[in-house]
Amino acid sequence: MTKITHDNAVQELLNRVPELKSYHQFDEFELSEPTIVFDKFGDFLLGKIKSESQGDRVIKKSFDLINEMQDSEDPNVQNLPQVGVFEVLVGSKKGLEVGEKLLNQNGREWLNKIKQDFNSQ
């Protein structure tokens, strides 16, 4: 398995969760901006969480990728799903429930920090 870096994060996401490409047709500019792609990924994943069972294959491989990124030593890699995905999940009761179940310890800690930030606003 390829180690995820900030430079290859978009390509790894699209390789491991190719269903995202059917959800949104990324143009060249978007593909050059990881934050844009991960923002779309957050919307895509929340839609899957709301419409599919928690055991859905796409949901599972999405969280596998996110968990791998949360275990990275590179804070820039960790940050992409924290901003693009976690901020979307905390806005949904079901998204938050699934995130708390499927995220690893590092991911859950960040999800809870983001949830607290959103609740204090």
Secondary structure, DSSP 8 states (H G I E B T S, - for coil): -----TTTHHHHHHHH-THHHHH----HHHHT-HHHHHHHHHHHHHHHHHHS-TT-HHHHHHHHHHHHHHT-S-HHHHHHHIIIIIHHHTTSHHHHHHHHHHS-HHHHHHHHHHHHHHHT-
